[in-house]
Amino acid sequence: MAGSILGTEVRRLEDPEILLGKGIYVGDITQDGMAYVAFTRSTVAHGTITSIDTSEAEGMPGVLKVYTAQNLGVEPFELVFPVAKPLARPPLADGRVKFVGEAVAAVVATSPGEAADAAETIFADIEPLPSVTDIEKATADDAPVILEALGKNVVTGYYDPTDPLDDAEVVVKARLLNQRVAAAPMEAQGVLAVPPKDGEPLTVYASSQGAHWVKGMIQGAFGLADDQVRVITPQVGGAFGAKFSLPHEGAVAIKAAMDLGRPVQWIETRSENFTGMPHGRAQLQWVEMGFKKDGTVTGLRCHVIGDGGAYGGFGGGLFGSTKMMAQGVYNIPKIAFSAAFVLTNTTQTGAFRGAGRPEATALLERLMDMGAAELAMDPVEIRRKNFIPPFTEPMSTIVGAPYDSGDYAKPLEKALEVAGYDELRAEQAERRRRGDRVQLGIGVSAYVEITAGLGPSEWGSVTVEDDGSATMRVGTASHGQGHHTAFAMLVSEQLGIPVEQVKLVHNDTREVPQGFGTGGSRSLQVGGNAVRNAAVEVLARAKRLAAEKLEANADDIVVTDDGGLGVAGVPGQSVGWAELAALAKRDGGEPLEWAGVWDGPGPSFPFGAHVSVVEVDLDTGRVTPRRHVAVDDCGRILNPMLVRGQQHGGIAQGLAQSLFEEVVYDEDGNPVTVALGDYGVPSAADLPEFTAINTETPAPGNPIGAKGIGESGTIGATPAVHSAVIDAISYLGVRHIDMPCTPEKVWRAVAQAEAGEKAQIWSDPPAFFTGLDQVRATEPGGAEAVQA
């Protein structure tokens, strides 16, 4: 066979359908007799529902059904990765509302406009109650209690009383906010429910990254058997971790479809998406790092609060991932990590690109920069001094992360070289000498993260069709990453069938009997290996068939340059895949296929380094990104073009969190950022040049040697850009600015520093930490037990 296809830039097989407008999303699907659901939502952050008047809506044109909690008949349920049963949320608010945007009533009508118009006429009389949206204030003894069943807002947590700073000569400390952000996918959430008919099960089309998760949630909510539900996720316009679950509004659409015996569709509006889709991050950190005077790290202490929102979405417990990655790329001999999961009167939180790991890198990189400033060291030198040495055999960190392989200095040195670090520092010094009012900032970050931590196994199959093409089936779910292209390359590598003749079937629970879905950058190293393994098994059987046909030994059969199977060293003797498929089914034999579960060895640990260059206008606070260099190591690279695409997308989101994005609530719990005009999603005009390159340190635990790349760009970029902004004004004495580094925040920091005032960047962590019981926490969603 000719040279390997792996490692080459194969163009995405997915793109023609999308670019030509032929891709079908949930909102594009129509059914005969389809009805539409719209919601009346709470405008109060916390309150008691005294009455809901639906009378006007019930008499409006086109209205088929009006629901409140009293007549819906669907039990409360939690999001994917449940936390604790008391946190289950009703699809429609029952007795009390807990955040602005919570659905209190639903209208089903024959057109979207009729449904929306009728929903606007419903009046919910809500008696306001005190609310709390601040993470720290929610832990106070006198804070309004959001969930009466718990009697407090601290759901769970643990406290580590040890002192990791007892031998430090210098200690730096800061109170850091990893702000709440919105996933803001191009396509909002959507569900189309088609009731059972003509022997078909309930069929639900959902914009989701995990069809089997959604199916399981539907079964649980409605008491349905496995063969009574089918879930299909067509094209998905982005997810970023926020589309694993069945939306509670989707459960209403399903109930309406079953009640009315007709298809019912719900498509989320953009404002509903900002107030209803699970948010990400929302983590408050009190962090301290000890050093010797030569820059050697002696220990790390963290107190972390995760905000789960009003119903305790699992994002509040993602401090488990933060703890797992708290050592990062550094030799830190002692770590004490205390954490708590709290409730606030806000939208639930869940995963967002990185899910707990960016928060770990952000705190480490801020502390390393602060340590460098305190010790008058270059930020690069302090990192070099503390890197874990290169290793090729698995090792375990002191917090239990089973790192597989790493060479953490290598990508940093490459990033510095490409960025021209020394020249940048010289330009920065010259600007400072001249007293320029536009200063240069250089930010450096180094990171390691965990991928494929959400389950090491996946189902996959490969079938050779009668025409000689191949069909792959896999339990992962694509929402833009390029799975079809990557998986087809793996099949083509084994079988020699051109990638254009390899079809991907996924996102359908009838076609794929089981699957975990996509999250935590698991798809290639788990789903890809499942498909590859199936192709290996198919090839083994095909070799036996070819050997029989060609009267040769199966060990002598090879894939030929023309894509068939032949005898090694005997040109002209080969058999094509169409003939092999026919031979397999001869005399009633089974099709030429293999299906099964591939069990992986566990997670992998990609790593890398980023350098960000920005300009800061001291008079306006405006930050202008100028350049970003990313060197990410994701193990063996299958398709460099797909890797660059993931890097670019991740960098954009990391930069956006550093500079622009934040979900904001006012003191009364009203969301301020409810539209794209309010929320800082950057356009291409806001972004600098990206230089995305790679080093390759193969993962020892899987045949492909791949590590995840989907979240690396976000994890490395966020602290690099953040550090660059602070670096630009650090000569004034500024040590920290909370993200996002908006012009107002930067301007205030400059004005305060130039006035000779010292900013307050530390406050003692809340006293409640010392009273937390040690309870079990699980990845990725946090607590298994409610605090005693």
C-alpha positions in Angstrom: 0.0 0.0 0.0 1.1 3.6 -0.7 2.3 5.9 2.1 0.1 6.6 5.2 -2.7 9.1 4.9 -2.3 9.9 8.6 -0.6 13.2 9.3 -1.7 14.7 6.0 -4.1 17.7 5.4 -7.2 16.0 4.1 -10.0 18.5 3.5 -13.1 18.2 5.6 -15.7 15.9 4.2 -18.4 17.7 6.2 -18.0 21.1 4.7 -19.7 21.0 1.2 -23.0 20.1 2.8 -22.8 23.0 5.3 -21.4 25.6 2.9 -24.0 24.8 0.3 -26.8 25.3 2.8 -27.8 21.6 2.7 -27.2 20.9 6.3 -30.4 20.2 8.3 -30.7 21.5 11.9 -33.5 20.9 14.3 -35.1 24.3 13.3 -35.1 23.2 9.7 -37.2 20.1 10.2 -40.9 20.3 9.5 -43.6 17.7 10.0 -47.3 17.5 9.0 -49.5 19.0 11.7 -46.5 20.4 13.6 -47.3 22.6 16.6 -45.0 25.0 18.4 -44.3 25.7 22.0 -43.4 29.1 23.6 -42.9 30.0 27.2 -43.8 32.6 29.8 -40.8 33.2 31.9 -40.2 34.7 35.3 -39.1 38.3 35.5 -38.3 37.9 39.2 -35.1 36.2 40.5 -36.6 34.7 43.5 -40.3 34.6 44.6 -43.4 32.7 45.5 -45.9 32.0 42.7 -49.3 33.0 44.1 -51.3 32.5 40.9 -50.9 32.1 37.2 -53.7 33.5 34.9 -53.8 31.6 31.6 -57.4 32.4 30.7 -56.7 34.9 27.9 -54.1 32.6 26.3 -56.4 29.7 26.3 -58.9 31.5 24.1 -56.5 32.9 21.6 -56.4 31.8 17.9 -54.4 28.7 17.2 -53.8 27.7 20.9 -54.0 24.0 21.4 -52.8 23.6 25.0 -51.6 25.7 27.9 -49.4 24.2 30.6 -48.4 25.1 34.1 -46.7 22.9 36.7 -50.2 21.9 37.9 -51.3 20.2 34.7 -48.0 19.2 33.1 -47.4 16.0 35.0 -43.6 15.7 34.4 -41.5 15.1 37.5 -38.5 17.4 38.2 -35.2 16.1 36.9 -31.5 17.1 37.0 -29.1 17.9 34.2 -26.6 15.3 32.9 -24.1 14.4 35.7 -26.6 14.9 38.5 -25.4 16.3 41.8 -28.0 15.6 44.4 -31.7 14.6 44.2 -33.0 17.7 46.1 -31.6 19.8 43.3 -34.0 18.3 40.7 -35.7 21.1 38.7 -39.3 21.0 37.5 -39.8 21.7 33.8 -42.2 24.5 34.8 -41.6 26.4 38.0 -43.7 24.8 40.8 -44.6 27.1 43.7 -41.4 29.2 43.5 -39.2 30.8 40.9 -35.5 30.8 41.5 -34.0 32.8 38.6 -35.0 35.3 36.0 -35.9 33.4 32.8 -37.2 30.3 34.6 -40.3 29.0 32.6 -43.6 29.3 34.6 -46.0 28.4 31.8 -46.0 27.1 28.3 -48.3 27.6 25.3 -48.7 25.1 22.4 -50.1 26.6 19.2 -50.3 25.9 15.5 -47.7 28.5 14.6 -44.6 30.0 16.4 -46.2 33.5 16.3 -49.5 32.3 17.8 -47.6 30.5 20.6 -45.4 33.5 21.4 -48.4 36.0 21.3 -50.4 33.8 23.7 -47.5 33.3 26.1 -47.1 37.0 26.4 -50.7 37.3 27.8 -50.1 34.9 30.7 -49.8 36.7 34.0 -47.9 35.1 36.8 -48.4 36.8 40.1 -45.1 36.3 42.0 -44.4 37.6 45.5 -40.7 38.6 45.5 -38.3 37.0 47.9 -34.8 38.2 48.8 -32.3 36.9 46.2 -28.6 36.4 46.0 -26.4 36.3 42.8 -23.0 36.9 44.3 -21.1 33.6 44.8 -19.4 34.7 48.1 -22.5 36.4 49.5 -24.5 33.2 49.0 -22.3 31.5 51.6 -23.2 33.9 54.4 -25.2 32.8 57.3 -27.9 35.4 56.6 -28.1 34.8 52.8 -31.5 34.0 51.4 -32.0 30.3 51.2 -32.6 29.2 47.7 -33.5 25.5 48.2 -35.5 24.9 51.4 -34.9 21.2 51.3 -31.2 21.9 52.0 -31.7 24.8 54.4 -28.5 26.4 53.1 -26.8 27.5 49.9 -23.6 25.4 50.3 -24.5 22.1 48.7 -21.3 20.3 49.4 -17.6 20.7 49.8 -14.4 19.8 51.6 -11.7 21.5 53.7 -8.0 20.7 53.8 -6.5 22.1 57.0 -2.9 21.4 56.1 -0.4 24.2 55.6 1.5 23.9 52.4 3.2 27.2 52.9 5.0 26.5 56.2 8.5 26.6 54.6 7.9 29.4 52.1 10.3 32.4 52.1 7.9 34.4 50.0 4.2 34.1 49.6 2.0 35.7 46.9 -1.8 35.6 47.1 -4.8 36.8 45.3 -8.6 36.6 45.1 -9.4 35.6 41.5 -12.7 35.4 39.7 -13.1 33.1 36.7 -16.2 34.8 35.6 -19.5 33.3 34.5 -19.6 33.1 30.7 -22.2 32.0 28.1 -21.6 29.2 25.6 -23.3 31.3 22.9 -23.3 28.7 20.2 -24.4 29.8 16.7 -27.4 27.5 17.0 -29.4 27.8 20.2 -31.1 24.8 21.8 -33.9 23.1 20.0 -36.2 20.0 20.3 -38.7 18.5 18.0 -40.8 15.7 19.5 -42.7 13.3 17.2 -45.2 11.1 19.1 -45.3 7.3 18.6 -47.2 6.3 15.4 -47.4 3.3 13.1 -45.1 1.2 15.2 -42.5 3.9 15.4 -41.3 5.0 18.9 -41.4 8.5 20.3 -38.8 10.2 18.1 -37.0 13.3 19.4 -34.8 15.5 17.3 -32.4 17.5 19.6 -29.5 19.9 19.1 -27.2 17.9 21.4 -23.7 16.6 21.7 -24.9 13.3 23.4 -27.9 11.6 21.8 -27.8 8.7 24.2 -27.7 11.0 27.2 -30.8 12.8 26.0 -32.5 9.4 25.4 -31.7 8.3 28.9 -33.1 11.5 30.4 -36.3 11.1 28.3 -36.7 7.5 29.5 -36.2 8.6 33.1 -38.6 11.6 32.9 -41.4 9.7 31.1 -41.0 6.2 32.4 -40.3 4.8 28.9 -38.5 1.6 27.9 -35.5 1.5 25.7 -37.4 0.6 22.5 -39.9 3.3 23.1 -37.6 6.2 22.4 -35.4 7.2 19.5 -33.2 10.4 19.6 -31.6 11.9 16.5 -29.3 14.9 16.6 -28.9 16.3 13.1 -26.5 19.0 12.3 -25.5 20.8 15.5 -24.4 24.4 15.3 -21.9 24.4 18.2 -22.2 23.1 21.7 -19.0 23.7 23.7 -20.2 21.5 26.6 -23.6 23.2 27.1 -25.7 20.8 25.0 -25.3 17.4 26.8 -28.7 17.5 28.6 -32.3 17.4 27.7 -33.4 21.0 28.2 -36.3 21.3 30.7 -38.2 23.2 28.0 -37.6 20.2 25.7 -39.4 17.9 28.2 -42.5 20.2 27.9 -42.4 19.9 24.1 -42.2 16.1 24.4 -45.1 16.0 26.9 -47.2 18.2 24.5 -46.5 15.9 21.6 -47.6 12.9 23.5 -50.7 14.6 24.8 -51.8 16.1 21.5 -50.6 13.2 19.3 -48.8 15.6 16.9 -45.2 16.8 16.4 -44.3 19.7 18.7 -41.2 21.9 18.2 -39.4 24.3 20.5 -36.6 26.5 19.2 -34.8 28.7 21.7 -34.6 32.4 21.0 -31.3 34.2 21.5 -32.4 35.9 24.7 -33.7 32.6 26.0 -30.4 31.1 25.3 -28.5 33.7 27.3 -30.8 33.2 30.3 -31.6 29.5 30.0 -28.7 27.5 28.5 -26.3 26.4 31.2 -23.5 28.9 31.7 -19.8 28.1 32.2 -16.9 28.9 34.6 -18.4 30.9 37.5 -15.6 30.0 40.0 -14.2 32.2 42.7 -10.7 31.4 44.0 -8.6 32.4 46.9 -5.1 31.2 46.0 -1.7 31.4 47.7 1.7 30.2 46.4 4.9 29.9 48.4 8.4 30.3 46.9 12.0 30.2 48.0 13.9 33.4 47.2 15.5 31.7 44.2 12.0 31.2 42.6 11.5 27.6 43.6 7.8 26.8 44.3 7.3 25.4 47.8 3.5 25.0 48.0 0.1 26.0 46.9 -3.1 26.6 48.9 -6.5 27.0 47.2 -10.0 27.9 48.5 -12.5 27.6 45.6 -16.2 28.2 45.3 -18.1 26.9 42.3 -21.5 28.5 41.4 -24.1 25.9 40.4 -26.9 28.5 39.8 -30.4 28.2 41.2 -30.8 24.4 40.7 -27.2 23.3 41.3 -26.1 22.5 37.7 -23.0 20.3 37.7 -20.8 23.2 36.7 -20.8 24.2 40.4 -18.8 21.0 41.1 -16.2 21.3 38.4 -13.7 22.4 41.0 -13.1 18.6 41.0 -11.4 19.0 37.6 -9.7 22.2 38.9 -8.3 20.2 41.8 -7.2 17.4 39.6 -5.1 19.8 37.5 -4.0 22.0 40.3 -0.4 21.0 40.0 -0.3 21.8 36.3 3.1 21.6 34.6 5.0 22.5 37.8 6.9 20.8 40.5 4.7 21.8 43.4 5.6 19.6 46.5 2.6 20.5 48.6 -1.0 21.4 47.7 -3.9 22.0 50.0 -7.2 22.4 48.1 -10.5 23.3 49.8 -13.7 23.7 47.8 -17.4 24.3 48.0 -20.5 24.0 45.7 -23.0 26.8 46.2 -26.4 27.9 44.9 -27.3 31.4 43.6 -30.4 32.9 42.0 -29.0 32.5 38.5 -29.1 30.2 35.5 -27.7 26.7 36.1 -24.1 26.1 35.2 -22.5 23.3 33.3 -19.5 22.5 31.2 -17.9 25.1 28.9 -14.9 24.4 26.7 -12.4 23.1 29.3 -14.8 22.5 32.2 -12.7 23.1 35.3 -9.3 22.8 33.7 -9.0 26.4 32.4 -9.7 27.5 35.9 -6.7 25.5 37.2 -4.3 26.9 34.6 -5.6 30.4 35.2 -4.9 30.4 38.9 -1.5 28.8 38.4 -0.3 31.2 35.7 -1.5 34.3 37.7 0.5 33.1 40.7 3.6 32.4 38.7 3.5 35.9 37.2 2.9 37.4 40.7 5.8 35.4 42.1 8.0 36.5 39.3 7.1 40.2 40.0 7.7 39.8 43.7 11.0 38.1 43.2 12.1 40.4 40.3 12.4 37.4 37.9 11.4 37.1 34.3 8.1 35.3 34.0 9.7 32.8 31.6 12.6 32.1 34.0 10.4 31.3 36.9 8.5 28.8 34.8 11.6 27.1 33.5 12.9 26.8 37.0 9.7 24.9 38.2 8.8 22.7 35.2 8.3 19.0 35.9 11.2 17.3 34.0 10.4 15.5 30.7 8.9 12.0 31.1 7.8 9.3 28.8 6.4 6.8 31.4 3.1 7.6 33.2 3.5 9.4 36.5 1.0 10.6 39.2 0.9 14.1 40.6 0.4 14.7 44.3 -3.3 15.4 43.7 -3.7 12.1 41.8 -3.6 13.1 38.1 -2.1 10.2 36.1 -0.1 12.1 33.6 0.9 9.9 30.6 3.8 11.8 28.9 5.1 15.3 28.8 7.9 17.6 27.9 6.6 21.0 29.2 9.6 23.1 28.4 9.7 22.1 24.7 6.5 24.0 23.6 7.4 27.0 25.7 10.8 27.4 24.1 9.3 27.0 20.6 6.6 29.6 21.4 9.2 32.1 22.7 11.3 31.5 19.6 8.5 32.0 17.1 7.1 35.1 19.0 10.6 36.7 19.2 10.4 37.0 23.0 13.7 38.9 23.5 12.9 41.4 20.8 9.4 42.0 22.3 10.9 42.6 25.8 13.4 45.1 24.2 10.5 46.9 22.5 8.6 47.0 25.7 11.5 48.5 27.6 12.0 51.2 25.0 8.3 52.2 25.1 8.5 52.4 28.9 11.7 54.5 28.7 10.0 56.9 26.3 7.0 57.1 28.5 4.6 56.1 25.7 0.9 56.2 26.5 0.4 53.0 24.5 2.3 50.2 26.2 3.2 46.7 25.1 2.3 43.6 27.1 3.7 40.1 26.7 1.9 37.3 28.4 3.2 33.7 28.7 1.3 30.6 29.8 2.2 27.0 30.1 -0.5 24.3 30.7 -1.3 20.7 30.9 -4.9 19.4 30.7 -6.9 16.2 30.9 -8.8 14.8 27.9 -11.0 11.8 27.5 -11.7 11.9 31.2 -15.4 11.3 30.6 -15.3 7.6 30.1 -12.4 5.6 28.5 -14.7 3.4 26.3 -16.8 3.9 23.2 -18.8 1.8 20.8 -17.9 1.7 17.1 -18.5 -0.3 14.0 -17.3 -0.6 10.4 -19.3 -2.2 7.6 -18.1 -2.8 4.0 -21.1 -2.2 1.7 -22.0 -4.1 -1.4 -20.5 -1.4 -3.6 -17.1 -1.6 -1.9 -17.6 1.6 0.2 -17.6 1.6 4.0 -19.9 2.8 6.7 -18.7 3.8 10.1 -20.9 4.0 13.1 -19.8 5.5 16.4 -21.2 6.6 19.7 -19.5 10.1 19.7 -21.4 13.1 18.4 -20.0 15.7 16.0 -20.9 19.3 16.3 -18.4 20.9 14.0 -15.1 19.2 14.9 -14.5 17.2 11.8 -15.3 13.7 13.0 -16.3 12.4 9.6 -12.9 13.4 8.1 -10.8 12.2 11.0 -12.6 8.8 11.4 -12.6 8.2 7.6 -8.9 8.7 7.5 -8.5 6.0 10.2 -10.6 3.6 8.2 -8.9 4.4 4.9 -5.5 3.9 6.6 -6.5 0.3 7.5 -8.6 -0.7 4.5 -7.3 1.4 1.7 -10.9 2.6 0.8 -10.7 6.3 -0.3 -12.0 8.7 2.4 -14.7 9.9 0.0 -16.2 6.4 0.0 -16.4 6.2 3.8 -19.7 7.3 5.3 -20.3 8.3 8.9 -23.5 7.4 10.8 -23.8 8.8 14.2 -26.1 10.9 16.4 -29.0 8.4 16.0 -29.8 6.0 18.8 -31.5 3.6 16.4 -28.4 3.3 14.2 -25.9 3.4 17.0 -27.0 1.2 20.0 -24.8 2.9 22.6 -22.5 5.9 23.0 -21.2 8.4 25.4 -21.3 11.4 23.1 -18.7 14.1 22.7 -17.2 16.1 25.6 -13.9 16.6 27.3 -12.0 16.3 23.9 -12.6 12.5 23.9 -13.7 11.8 20.4 -10.5 11.0 18.5 -8.7 9.1 21.3 -11.8 7.1 22.3 -14.3 7.2 19.4 -11.5 7.3 16.8 -9.9 4.3 18.4 -13.2 2.5 18.5 -13.6 3.0 14.7 -10.0 2.1 14.0 -10.4 -1.1 16.1 -13.5 -2.0 14.1 -11.6 -1.5 10.8 -8.7 -3.7 12.1 -11.2 -6.5 12.8 -12.8 -6.1 9.4 -9.4 -6.2 7.7 -8.5 -9.4 9.6 -11.7 -11.2 8.3 -11.3 -9.7 4.8 -7.7 -11.1 4.7 -9.0 -14.6 5.4 -11.6 -14.2 2.7 -9.0 -12.9 0.2 -6.6 -15.7 1.1 -9.2 -18.3 0.4 -10.1 -16.6 -2.9 -6.5 -16.2 -4.0 -5.3 -19.5 -2.6 -2.7 -17.9 -0.3 -1.8 -17.6 3.3 -3.8 -14.9 5.2 -0.5 -13.6 6.7 0.6 -12.8 3.1 -2.4 -10.7 2.3 -1.9 -6.9 2.2 -3.8 -3.8 1.1 -2.8 -3.0 -2.4 -2.2 0.5 -3.9 -5.5 0.3 -5.8 -7.4 -0.2 -2.5 -8.1 -3.9 -2.7 -6.4 -6.9 -1.0 -3.7 -8.9 -2.7 -0.8 -11.2 -2.1 2.4 -9.5 -1.0 5.0 -9.5 -3.8 2.5 -10.8 -6.4 1.3 -7.9 -8.6 -1.9 -8.4 -10.4 -3.4 -10.8 -8.0 -6.0 -8.9 -5.9 -9.6 -8.8 -4.9 -11.7 -5.6 -4.5 -13.8 -4.7 -1.5 -17.1 -5.1 -3.4 -16.2 -8.7 -4.1 -15.0 -9.2 -0.6 -18.4 -8.0 0.7 -20.1 -10.5 -1.6 -17.8 -13.3 -0.5 -18.6 -12.5 3.2 -22.3 -13.0 2.6 -21.9 -16.0 0.4 -24.0 -19.0 1.5 -25.9 -16.9 4.0 -22.8 -15.5 5.8 -22.7 -12.4 7.9 -21.9 -9.0 6.3 -18.3 -7.9 6.2 -18.5 -5.8 9.4 -17.5 -5.6 13.0 -19.1 -3.8 15.9 -18.1 -3.5 19.6 -16.8 -1.4 22.4 -13.2 -0.3 22.5 -11.9 0.0 26.0 -9.2 2.6 26.4 -6.5 2.9 29.1 -7.9 6.2 30.5 -7.4 9.9 30.0 -4.5 11.6 28.2 -2.8 14.8 29.1 -2.1 17.3 26.3 0.0 20.3 27.1 1.5 23.4 25.5 2.5 27.0 25.9 1.1 30.3 24.5 2.6 33.8 24.1 0.2 36.7 23.7 1.1 40.2 22.6 -1.2 43.2 23.3 -1.1 46.9 23.4 -2.8 48.9 26.2 -3.8 52.5 25.9 -3.1 54.0 29.3 -5.5 56.9 28.7 -8.5 54.9 27.7 -7.8 51.4 29.0 -8.4 49.9 25.6 -6.6 46.6 25.0 -5.7 45.8 21.4 -4.5 42.2 20.8 -1.6 42.2 18.4 -0.4 38.6 18.1 -0.9 35.2 19.6 1.5 32.2 19.3 0.2 28.8 20.4 2.3 25.7 20.6 0.0 22.9 21.6 1.0 19.2 22.0 -1.9 16.9 21.3 0.1 13.7 20.8 0.2 12.3 17.3 -1.5 14.6 14.8 -3.9 12.9 12.5 -4.9 15.9 10.3 -3.0 19.2 10.8 -5.8 21.2 9.3 -8.3 19.9 11.8 -5.9 20.6 14.6 -5.3 24.2 13.5 -9.0 24.7 13.3 -9.5 23.6 16.9 -6.6 25.7 18.0 -7.9 28.8 16.3 -11.4 28.3 17.8 -10.0 27.7 21.3 -7.7 30.7 21.2 -10.6 32.9 20.1 -12.8 31.8 23.1 -9.9 32.1 25.5 -9.1 35.6 24.3 -12.7 36.5 24.5 -13.0 35.4 28.2 -9.9 37.4 29.0 -11.0 40.6 27.4 -14.7 40.7 26.5 -17.1 38.0 27.8 -19.0 38.0 31.1 -22.6 37.1 32.1 -23.7 39.9 34.4 -26.6 40.1 36.9 -27.7 43.3 38.7 -28.2 43.4 42.5 -31.9 42.3 42.1 -30.9 39.2 40.1 -31.8 40.6 36.7 -29.6 39.4 33.9 -28.0 42.4 32.1 -26.4 40.4 29.2 -29.4 39.0 27.4 -28.5 39.5 23.7 -25.5 39.6 21.4 -25.6 43.4 21.7 -25.0 43.1 25.4 -22.5 40.3 25.6 -19.0 40.5 24.2 -18.7 37.8 21.7 -15.8 38.9 19.5 -15.9 39.2 15.7 -12.9 38.5 13.4 -12.1 42.2 13.5 -11.5 42.0 17.3 -8.9 39.2 17.0 -5.2 39.3 16.1 -3.1 37.1 14.0 -2.9 33.5 15.4 0.2 31.4 14.9 -0.8 27.9 15.8 1.9 25.2 15.7 2.6 22.0 17.4 5.0 19.7 19.1 4.2 15.9 19.1 4.6 13.7 22.2 2.5 10.6 21.4 0.1 9.3 24.1 1.4 5.9 25.2 -2.0 4.5 26.0 -3.8 4.3 22.7 -2.9 2.9 19.2 -3.4 6.3 17.5 -1.1 8.0 20.0 -3.5 11.0 20.0 -4.3 13.3 22.8 -7.3 15.7 22.7 -7.0 19.2 21.1 -10.6 20.6 21.3 -10.1 22.6 24.5 -6.3 23.2 24.6 -6.5 26.5 22.8 -8.9 27.9 25.4 -6.9 26.6 28.3 -3.6 28.1 27.1 -4.9 31.3 25.6 -7.0 32.7 28.5 -4.1 33.2 31.0 -1.7 34.2 28.3 -3.9 37.1 27.1 -4.8 38.0 30.7 -1.2 38.1 31.7 -0.3 40.2 28.7 -2.7 42.9 29.7 -1.4 43.0 33.3 2.2 42.8 32.0 1.7 46.0 30.0 0.9 48.0 33.1 2.9 46.0 35.7 5.7 48.6 35.7 3.1 50.9 37.4 2.7 48.4 40.2 -0.4 46.7 39.0 -0.4 43.0 39.9 -3.9 41.8 39.0 -7.1 42.8 37.2 -10.1 40.4 37.2 -11.3 39.1 33.9 -12.6 40.3 31.6 -10.0 43.1 31.2 -12.5 45.7 29.9 -11.3 49.2 29.1 -13.0 50.5 32.2 -11.2 48.0 34.5 -7.9 48.7 32.9 -8.3 52.4 33.0 -9.2 52.4 36.7 -6.2 50.2 37.5 -3.9 52.6 35.6 -5.5 55.7 37.2 -5.2 54.1 40.7 -1.6 53.1 40.2 -0.6 56.5 38.8 -2.2 58.1 41.8 0.0 56.1 44.0 -2.8 54.0 45.4 -2.4 50.2 46.0 -5.1 47.9 44.7 -6.7 45.4 47.0 -6.2 42.0 45.4 -6.6 39.8 48.5 -9.2 39.1 51.1 -9.4 36.2 53.5 -11.5 33.3 52.3 -14.9 33.0 54.0 -14.8 31.3 57.4 -17.4 28.7 56.4 -14.7 26.7 54.6 -13.3 25.5 58.0 -16.7 23.9 58.8 -17.0 21.8 55.7 -17.1 18.1 56.1 -14.9 16.0 53.8 -17.3 14.4 51.3 -16.7 12.5 48.2 -16.6 14.4 44.9 -16.7 12.8 41.4 -15.7 13.9 37.9 -17.0 15.8 36.2 -20.0 17.1 38.0 -18.9 17.4 41.6 -20.6 16.0 44.6 -22.1 12.6 45.1 -23.2 13.5 48.6 -24.8 16.6 50.1 -22.9 18.1 53.0 -23.9 16.8 56.3 
